[in-house]
Amino acid sequence: MLHRKEARSLLYFVYTLLEEIYWEVLSDISQCNHCSINALLSYIDREIHLRHGGVKNFSGLIRVVCVMHLMRGDRSVRGVLPEQMWVG
């Protein structure tokens, strides 16, 4: 059985690893769209505000965008705009 301190260390490791994966996926999406990660995030933020008036959990939305990108496979989304990667 894990002690509380060991469990926290393990959770922190998993969280950090997942965050790195999301950054890698965001990098891939931005490369597919020939833009920076900052431009990609700004675009998604602007689109969600225009279409739905905003979102309460932007980081959660970004995780969904990343998962959708991975589910479609990186080869099939080359040149696809972020707005086409998720249904609003």
C-alpha positions in Angstrom: 0.0 0.0 0.0 1.3 3.5 -0.9 1.9 6.0 1.8 0.3 9.4 1.3 3.6 11.0 0.4 4.4 8.3 -2.2 0.9 8.6 -3.6 1.2 12.4 -4.0 4.6 11.9 -5.7 3.1 9.4 -8.1 0.1 11.6 -8.9 2.4 14.6 -9.5 4.5 12.5 -11.9 1.5 11.3 -13.8 0.1 14.9 -14.0 3.4 16.3 -15.2 3.7 13.5 -17.8 0.2 14.2 -19.1 0.8 17.9 -19.3 3.9 17.2 -21.4 1.8 15.0 -23.8 -0.8 17.8 -24.2 1.9 20.3 -25.1 3.3 17.9 -27.6 -0.2 17.4 -29.2 -0.7 21.2 -29.2 2.6 21.6 -31.0 1.5 19.0 -33.6 -1.8 20.7 -34.1 -0.2 24.1 -34.5 2.3 22.6 -37.0 -0.6 21.1 -39.0 -2.1 24.6 -39.2 1.2 26.5 -39.8 0.9 28.6 -36.7 2.4 29.0 -33.2 0.8 27.3 -30.2 -0.1 30.8 -28.9 -1.9 31.6 -32.2 -3.7 28.3 -32.0 -4.9 28.8 -28.5 -5.9 32.4 -29.3 -7.9 31.1 -32.3 -9.7 28.5 -30.3 -10.5 31.0 -27.5 -11.8 33.5 -30.0 -13.9 30.9 -31.8 -15.4 29.5 -28.6 -16.4 33.1 -27.5 -17.9 33.9 -30.9 -19.9 30.6 -31.1 -20.8 30.0 -27.5 -20.0 33.1 -25.5 -17.0 31.5 -23.8 -16.3 28.4 -21.7 -15.8 28.1 -18.0 -12.9 25.6 -18.2 -10.7 26.5 -21.1 -7.9 24.0 -20.1 -10.5 21.3 -20.2 -11.6 22.3 -23.7 -8.0 22.3 -24.8 -7.6 18.7 -23.5 -10.7 17.7 -25.5 -9.3 19.3 -28.6 -6.0 17.3 -28.0 -7.9 14.0 -27.5 -10.0 14.6 -30.6 -6.8 15.2 -32.6 -5.3 12.0 -31.3 -8.5 10.0 -32.0 -8.5 11.1 -35.6 -4.8 10.3 -36.1 -2.2 12.8 -36.8 -2.0 11.9 -40.5 -5.6 12.6 -41.2 -5.8 16.1 -39.7 -2.9 17.7 -41.6 -4.2 21.1 -42.7 -7.5 20.8 -40.8 -8.5 23.9 -38.9 -9.0 23.7 -35.1 -12.7 24.5 -35.5 -13.1 21.4 -37.6 -11.6 19.2 -34.9 -14.4 19.4 -32.4 -18.2 19.9 -32.7 -19.5 22.9 -30.8 
